[in-house]
Amino acid sequence: MYGYHYTSSSRRHHHSYHCYNPYRRGEYLLYEFNKVKPPIFGGEMKKEEDAKVWLLGMNKFFRFHSYSENTKSKIAIFSIKGKAYIWWEDMKNVKGIREDELTWDEFERLFKNKYLLVRYYDDKDKEFYELQVGSMTNDEYTSRFLELLRYVPYLKEEKTKIQRFISGFPTTYRDQIKFDEAR
């Protein structure tokens, strides 16, 4: 049996008292949720990437745990608060969504449609192509380049990625950088 036990030795038949059993009656998810604390999203986007950061955090959380697709969606719904939860309740009612049948992929798609507009991805795409070293250190430039690279999934060839990376350096440095093409 799971949980903590308290056995009264003063009783003749040694009754077992359960303090808390997180595996009973669906309490396991709440127990896990409180123990690991997945990210929370309130819908108040102070920065454009707040929604993206929440999604990345949830996906990271789900990689660590082996939940069903429906359980993932339930955890995500439990992780939204405030305006985001009001949006979800409205969305659920308007579209007739049954949370018992909802998958994480479907919830993620609806969430992205609401909080990550096409303009967000267009802005990241533009920022990627306009990225310059400027006053950044090489490490900062490399980090920002790799961060923005995920917004241009259509850029497949390594040579093109390397050329774009090099184009962010001042011309005086660009001419000195050489790279070997993969064979």
Secondary structure, 3 states (H helix, E strand, C coil): CCCCEEECCCCCCCCEEECCCCCCCCHHHHHHHHHHCCCCECCCCCCCCHHHHHHHHHHHHHHHCCCCHHHHHHHHHHCECHHHHHHHHHHHHHHCCCCCCCCHHHHHHHHHHHHCCHHHHHHHHHHHHHCCCCCCCHHHHHHHHHHHHCCCCCCCCHHHHHHHHHHCCCHHHHCCCCCCCCC
